Amino acid sequence: MKLAILSRNAKLYSTQRLVEAARERGHVVRTLDPLRCYMSIAPGRFQMRYKGKELAGINAVVPRIGASVSFYGTAVLRQFELMGAYSPNPSDAILRARDKLRCHQMLAGEGLGLPLTVFGDNPDDTTDLLGMLGKPPHVIKLNEGTQGNGVILAETASASRGVIEAFRGLYANFLVQEFVAEAKGADLRCFVVGDRVVAAMRRQAGEGEFRSNLHRGGSASPVELSPPEIDTALRAARVMGLGVAGVDLLRSKSGPLVLEVNSSPGLEGIEGASGVDVAGAIIDFTVAGVGTPVRAPRRRARGLTKG
């Protein structure tokens, strides 16, 4: 089978592992920089070229699209979809997950647990907005931040107002959330592939830091998930319409809370912590999906297989 990995850097661990797993299974695989793909669009005729040569006959595309190139990267992926290629993460699903506000609204609409979140635009409403949230600390997040970038912990109401004022001055979209103290700086990364959680790890923030991202100095260790945590991760990925997702959860007094649904989760940390061949699971799932139509998000997902 002919596969393509959409990635800006062929030397990244995640990209290399996907290529390696595909070749181990006998597939022809190529890494494509989405920014070097360009397209021709006409009724019933969709063409893609790459560095001066036509791209054709690709059966499936595994997208590794960074947040900084979401617009162009998803346009390229959509063109591949229109040309008949399958993707475990459709272009529209990636865009849904990248928009934190939209993602939270969709997850809450399905009854999934989340940290209490508030959102507003007018500076005159800031005091009342924070009142809806409750006493600090507050977590303030850029709507499209990744890997802990643009996430700030404000420990007083005045600090919250100051950060909000600064973000508004930059015309940035952001959310404000409650701080879940009982999580103690730890979260769970649940790696969903299809209808299974194939691997999981617990990430612990470093000393003096509240963000547990490994890029921020956090540490990772294997973890056993509870049935409610497995169910929450599977439902969150399904609501977003993602076949491959990194679902980040907090353990709280009220049960698992979804922090984020990542459409391009890294493989290095999860494979190292869990010892699971996650790249192989992604390739197997992708190949099995060839020939199926692009999936729309399902409402009220039920009866998902746990594992």
C-alpha positions in Angstrom: 0.0 0.0 0.0 1.2 3.5 -0.7 1.2 5.8 2.3 2.2 9.4 3.0 3.2 11.1 6.2 2.5 14.8 6.3 5.3 16.3 8.4 7.5 19.4 8.1 10.5 17.6 9.5 11.3 14.0 8.4 13.9 13.8 11.2 11.4 14.1 14.1 11.1 11.0 16.2 7.4 10.6 15.6 7.8 10.9 11.8 10.7 8.5 11.7 8.8 5.9 13.8 5.8 6.1 11.5 8.0 5.6 8.4 9.8 2.7 10.1 6.6 1.0 11.2 5.1 1.3 7.7 8.2 -0.1 6.0 8.3 -3.0 8.5 4.8 -3.9 7.4 5.8 -3.9 3.7 4.2 -0.6 2.7 5.6 2.1 0.4 5.8 5.3 2.5 6.9 8.8 1.8 7.3 11.9 4.1 5.8 15.0 2.5 6.3 18.6 3.8 2.8 20.0 3.6 4.1 23.5 2.8 5.8 22.1 -0.4 2.5 20.5 -1.6 0.5 22.6 -4.0 -2.8 21.9 -5.7 -5.1 22.5 -8.6 -8.8 22.6 -7.8 -11.6 22.1 -10.4 -15.0 20.4 -10.5 -14.3 16.7 -10.5 -10.6 17.2 -10.9 -8.2 17.5 -8.0 -4.5 17.5 -8.5 -1.6 17.7 -6.1 2.1 18.4 -7.0 5.2 18.2 -4.8 8.5 19.9 -5.7 7.5 19.9 -9.4 6.2 16.4 -9.7 2.6 15.1 -9.5 1.5 13.2 -6.5 -1.0 10.4 -7.3 -2.0 6.9 -6.2 -1.6 7.6 -2.5 -3.9 5.3 -0.6 -3.7 6.9 2.9 -2.2 9.9 4.6 -1.1 10.1 8.2 -1.1 13.8 9.1 1.5 15.3 11.5 0.4 18.9 11.1 1.8 21.4 13.5 -0.4 24.2 14.9 1.6 26.9 13.1 0.6 25.4 9.7 -3.0 24.3 10.6 -4.6 26.3 7.8 -2.4 25.2 4.9 -1.7 21.8 6.3 -5.4 20.9 6.6 -6.1 22.3 3.1 -3.5 19.9 1.7 -5.0 17.0 3.7 -8.5 18.0 2.4 -7.2 17.9 -1.1 -5.8 14.3 -0.6 -9.2 13.3 0.8 -10.9 14.7 -2.3 -8.5 12.7 -4.3 -9.7 9.5 -2.6 -7.0 9.1 0.1 -8.0 7.9 3.6 -6.8 9.7 6.7 -7.3 8.4 10.3 -7.7 12.1 11.3 -9.8 14.0 8.7 -9.0 17.6 8.0 -12.2 18.9 9.6 -11.6 16.9 12.8 -8.1 18.4 13.1 -9.5 21.9 12.9 -12.2 21.1 15.5 -9.6 19.8 18.0 -7.2 22.8 17.4 -9.9 25.2 18.4 -9.9 24.8 22.2 -13.2 26.7 22.7 -15.0 24.7 20.1 -13.5 21.5 21.4 -14.7 22.2 25.0 -18.2 23.2 23.8 -18.5 20.0 21.9 -17.2 17.8 24.7 -19.4 19.5 27.3 -22.4 19.1 25.0 -21.8 15.3 25.2 -21.6 15.4 29.0 -17.9 14.8 29.3 -16.1 16.2 32.4 -14.1 19.4 32.0 -12.5 22.0 34.2 -15.0 24.8 34.6 -14.3 27.2 31.7 -15.3 30.8 31.0 -14.9 32.9 27.8 -15.8 36.5 27.1 -14.7 39.3 24.8 -15.6 42.7 26.4 -13.2 44.1 29.0 -16.2 45.5 30.9 -17.3 42.0 31.6 -14.0 40.7 33.1 -14.9 41.0 36.7 -18.2 39.2 36.3 -16.5 36.6 34.1 -14.0 35.8 36.8 -16.8 35.7 39.3 -18.5 33.0 37.3 -15.3 31.0 37.5 -14.8 31.4 41.3 -11.8 32.2 43.4 -8.2 32.0 42.0 -5.9 30.4 41.1 -7.1 30.6 37.5 -5.5 29.0 34.4 -5.5 31.2 31.3 -4.9 29.5 28.0 -4.5 30.8 24.4 -7.2 29.2 22.3 -4.7 27.6 19.9 -1.6 27.2 22.1 0.3 23.8 22.1 2.9 22.0 24.3 2.1 24.3 27.2 2.8 27.5 25.3 0.4 30.3 26.1 -0.8 28.7 29.4 -0.5 30.8 32.5 -1.3 30.2 36.1 -2.7 33.4 37.8 -2.7 33.0 41.6 -4.7 36.2 42.4 -7.7 37.9 40.9 -5.6 40.9 40.0 -3.1 38.7 38.2 -5.9 37.1 36.2 -7.2 40.5 35.2 -3.7 41.6 34.2 -3.0 38.6 32.0 -6.5 38.9 30.4 -5.8 42.6 29.7 -2.5 41.7 28.1 -4.0 38.9 25.9 -6.8 41.2 24.8 -4.2 43.9 24.0 -2.6 41.3 21.6 -6.1 40.5 20.1 -5.6 36.9 21.2 -8.4 34.5 21.8 -8.1 32.7 25.2 -10.0 30.7 27.8 -10.0 31.0 31.5 -10.3 27.8 33.6 -10.5 26.7 37.2 -7.3 25.3 38.7 -7.7 21.7 39.7 -5.5 21.6 42.8 -6.0 17.9 43.6 -4.3 16.9 40.4 -1.1 18.0 42.0 0.6 19.0 38.8 0.0 15.7 37.1 -2.1 14.7 34.1 -2.7 11.5 32.1 -1.9 11.2 28.4 -4.2 8.6 26.9 -3.2 7.6 23.4 -6.3 6.6 21.4 -6.1 4.6 18.2 -9.5 3.7 16.8 -11.7 2.3 19.6 -8.8 1.5 21.9 -6.6 3.3 24.3 -3.4 1.6 23.1 -1.0 3.3 25.6 -1.1 5.7 28.6 1.3 7.6 30.7 1.2 9.9 33.8 3.0 13.2 33.3 4.2 15.0 36.4 5.2 18.7 36.3 8.7 19.6 37.4 9.4 21.5 40.6 8.1 25.0 40.4 6.1 24.3 37.3 2.4 23.5 37.0 2.4 22.4 33.3 3.2 18.7 33.0 4.3 18.8 29.3 7.4 16.8 28.7 8.7 19.7 26.6 8.5 21.8 29.8 10.6 19.4 31.9 7.8 17.1 33.0 8.5 13.5 33.7 6.6 10.5 32.4 5.8 7.1 33.9 3.4 4.2 32.9 0.0 4.3 34.4 -3.0 2.0 34.6 -6.2 3.7 33.7 -9.5 3.2 35.4 -12.6 2.2 33.3 -14.1 5.7 33.6 -10.8 7.2 32.3 -10.7 4.8 29.4 -14.3 5.6 28.5 -13.7 9.4 28.8 -10.7 9.2 26.5 -12.5 7.2 23.9 -15.6 9.3 23.9 -13.5 12.5 23.7 -11.7 11.3 20.6 -14.9 10.1 19.0 -16.7 13.4 19.6 -13.9 15.2 17.8 -14.0 12.7 14.9 -10.4 11.6 15.4 -9.1 8.1 14.8 -5.8 8.9 16.4 -5.6 11.3 19.4 -3.8 12.1 22.5 -6.4 12.8 25.2 -5.1 14.6 28.3 -7.1 14.0 31.5 -6.9 15.3 35.0 -7.8 13.1 38.0 -10.2 15.1 40.1 -12.6 14.6 43.0 -15.5 14.5 40.5 -13.8 12.0 38.2 -11.7 12.4 35.0 -11.7 15.8 33.4 -10.6 16.4 29.8 -7.9 19.0 29.4 -7.2 18.7 25.7 -7.7 16.5 22.7 -4.5 16.5 20.6 -4.8 15.5 16.9 -1.0 15.2 16.4 0.3 13.7 19.7 4.0 13.0 19.9 5.2 9.3 20.0 8.5 9.6 21.8 7.3 10.1 25.3 4.4 7.6 25.2 6.4 4.9 23.5 9.3 5.4 26.0 7.0 5.4 29.1 4.7 2.5 28.0 7.0 0.3 25.9 4.1 0.0 23.3 4.6 0.2 19.6 2.2 3.1 19.1 3.5 3.9 15.6 2.7 0.4 14.5 -0.8 0.6 15.9 -1.4 3.9 14.0 -0.2 2.3 10.7 -2.3 -0.8 11.2 -5.4 1.3 11.9 -4.7 3.6 8.9 -4.2 0.7 6.5 -7.4 -1.0 7.8 -9.4 2.2 7.1 -8.4 2.5 3.4 -11.6 2.4 1.3 -13.8 3.9 4.0 -15.4 7.3 3.6 -14.3 10.4 5.6 -16.0 10.0 9.0 -18.2 12.7 10.5 -18.3 13.1 14.3 -20.9 10.9 15.9 -23.4 12.1 18.4 -23.8 10.3 21.8 -21.1 7.7 21.3 -22.0 4.5 23.2 -20.6 1.0 23.7 -17.0 1.6 22.8 -14.5 -1.2 23.2 -12.1 -0.6 26.1 -8.5 -1.8 26.0 
